[in-house]
Amino acid sequence: MTSKKFHLKITIMTIQINSDNNLTVHKEFRAQLQSQITEELSRFSDHITRLEVHLSDENGHKDALNDKRCLVEARLEGMKPIAVTNIANNHEQAVEGAIDKLKSTLDSKFGRLNNH
């Protein structure tokens, strides 16, 4: 009987969530964000080593439209980091928009790499 060796590469994407002094990120929202980000960016997990998510409220405690900001910085294996920003009426929308922008940027970047 012969034995076969299989090599499985498992890349764990670290996600760090930060917020400014005007915002408290509760445990449930943090877990929701990590789950959403992991699911949305799973196809890039072989390339992304770390994600930093920065949430902020541009106008502090004042109510205003489009004042919730999400900046996502993706650290890529062997490449320069990519950062995207989105501003929306709430942090959920800001995160969704930033993830969409990051997916588009990564699709473009890895599509170009695969075509060469």
C-alpha positions in Angstrom: 0.0 0.0 0.0 1.4 3.4 -1.0 0.8 6.5 1.0 0.0 9.8 -0.5 0.9 13.1 1.0 -1.4 16.0 0.6 -0.4 19.6 1.3 -3.1 21.9 2.4 -2.5 25.6 2.6 -4.7 27.2 5.2 -4.5 31.0 5.3 -6.0 32.7 8.3 -7.1 36.2 7.6 -6.7 38.4 10.7 -9.3 41.1 11.0 -8.7 44.0 13.4 -11.6 46.5 14.0 -10.7 49.9 15.3 -12.9 52.9 16.1 -12.5 56.5 17.0 -13.3 58.1 20.4 -16.8 59.0 19.2 -17.8 55.4 18.7 -18.1 52.2 20.8 -18.1 49.0 18.9 -20.1 46.5 20.9 -19.3 42.8 21.0 -22.3 41.8 18.8 -21.5 44.4 16.1 -17.9 43.3 16.1 -18.8 39.7 15.6 -21.3 40.6 12.9 -18.6 42.7 11.1 -16.0 39.9 11.3 -18.5 37.3 10.0 -19.6 39.6 7.1 -16.1 40.6 6.1 -14.8 36.9 6.3 -17.8 35.8 4.1 -17.5 38.6 1.6 -13.8 38.4 1.1 -13.4 34.6 1.4 -12.3 34.1 -2.2 -9.3 36.4 -1.5 -8.3 34.7 1.7 -5.2 33.2 0.1 -3.9 36.7 -0.7 -5.0 38.7 2.3 -3.0 38.2 5.5 -4.6 41.0 7.5 -7.5 43.4 7.4 -7.7 46.6 9.4 -11.1 48.2 9.6 -11.3 51.7 11.0 -14.8 53.1 11.9 -15.3 56.7 12.7 -18.1 59.3 13.1 -16.9 62.4 11.2 -19.2 64.8 13.1 -18.9 63.3 16.5 -22.1 63.1 18.4 -23.9 65.6 16.1 -26.6 64.1 13.8 -25.7 64.5 10.1 -26.1 62.7 6.8 -23.2 60.8 5.4 -20.9 61.2 8.4 -20.1 57.6 9.2 -16.8 56.5 7.7 -15.3 53.1 7.2 -11.7 52.7 6.0 -10.5 49.2 5.2 -6.8 48.4 4.7 -6.0 45.0 3.3 -2.5 43.7 3.8 -1.6 41.4 0.9 0.9 38.6 0.9 4.0 39.9 -1.0 2.3 43.1 -2.2 1.7 46.6 -1.1 -1.4 47.2 1.1 -4.7 48.4 -0.4 -6.9 50.9 1.4 -10.4 51.9 0.5 -12.9 54.3 2.2 -16.6 54.7 2.2 -18.9 57.2 3.9 -22.6 56.6 4.5 -25.5 57.4 6.8 -24.7 54.5 9.2 -21.7 52.3 9.9 -23.4 49.2 8.4 -23.7 50.9 5.0 -20.2 52.4 5.3 -18.8 48.9 5.9 -20.8 47.4 3.0 -19.6 50.1 0.6 -16.0 49.7 1.7 -16.1 46.0 1.3 -17.7 46.4 -2.2 -14.9 48.8 -3.2 -12.2 46.5 -1.8 -13.7 43.5 -3.7 -13.7 45.5 -6.9 -10.1 46.6 -6.4 -8.9 43.1 -5.6 -10.8 41.6 -8.6 -9.1 44.2 -10.8 -5.7 43.6 -9.2 -5.7 39.8 -9.3 -7.4 39.7 -12.7 -4.5 41.7 -14.1 -2.0 39.4 -12.4 -3.7 36.3 -13.7 -3.8 37.7 -17.3 0.0 38.1 -17.4 
